[in-house]
Amino acid sequence: MATSEQLVRIQSVQVIQGFHVRLAFTDGTSKEIDLEMYLRGPIFEPIRNDPLMFRSVRVDKRMGTIVWDNGADIDPDVLYYGLKPAWMETEQALARPVLA
């Protein structure tokens, strides 16, 4: 099992424009990511609808992820590896035909 020292986590976040942020990761990489597709669901609604709230994003140093004041966060692995948000995975699974 991986320890927290082996996991790649977020060190810093900078809002660029719109929903785009620049993230610096603990392995030294930096990525520009559009967070718009991740901002879905009730907890993200105020963040999506209020640019000032979106810009309040910060890094939770203990968890190594980005968070907002309302408790919303995004898994750093999802952001680092460019994975689909959980809601998208669920919708795709529900759309698959059931084999008899």
N, C-alpha and C positions, 0 to 999 in steps of 0.2 A: 504494500500500500504506500502511496506517495505521501511524503510529509509536506508540511506547509512550505518548507525551504525548497522543495523540488517543484512545487506548483508555480506556474507563471501567474502573477497577480498584477494589478494596476498600481502604479506608483504615483501618477499624476494625470490630471484631466484639464483640458483647456477647451472652452467653447470657441468654435471658429465662426460659424455663421449658421443660421437656421438651426437644424437639429444635428449639425456636424460638430464632432469633437475630435480633438487630438489626444490620444491616450499614449502614455509611456508605460511600458511593462517592465517587470523586475528582471527580465532577461536582456534588457537593453534595447529591445525593439520599440518602435513608435509607429502608430497607425492612425490614419484619419478615418473615422467611421461615421456614417449617417445613422443616427439612432432612431429615425422616424418609425421604421417597421417594428421596433421593439416597444414603442410607447403605445401599447394597446391594453385595454382593460380598465376597470374602475380606478385602480391605484395610479395609473399613468394619465388619466384624463385631465386632471388639473395641470400636470406638467406639460402635456401636449397643447393645452389651451392658453397657457400663460407663459410668454417668453421669459419673463423675469424669474418665474419659478424654474423653468428649464435651466436657465443660466446659473441657478444656485447649486448645480450639481457639484459634488465634491467626492474625494476618495475616502472611504472608510479604511483607515490604515490597518486595523485589526483584521478585517475580512479581505482587504485587497481588491475591493470592487467599488464601482461608483454608486452613490446614493443621493437621495433627495430628502428634504426635511420631513416629508410625509411618510417616510419609511420605504419608499419604492427603491429597488435596486435592480441591477442587471448582472447576471452571472459573468464573472470575468472570463471563464472558459468560452462562453458563447461569443463574447466580443473578440477574444484572441484568435479563436479558430474560425470565426465567421460563420458560426452555426445559425440555423434557423431558430427564431423564437419559439418557445413552447406552444403558443397558441397556433402557430402555423403548422407545426408537427401534428397537433391534435386535429385540426381541420382536414389535413391531408389523410390522416388515418380514418377519419369518419367518412371521407369521400370515396375510399376504396371499396370496391364491390366485395360483398361477402360470398365466399365460395361455399357451396353446399357439400 
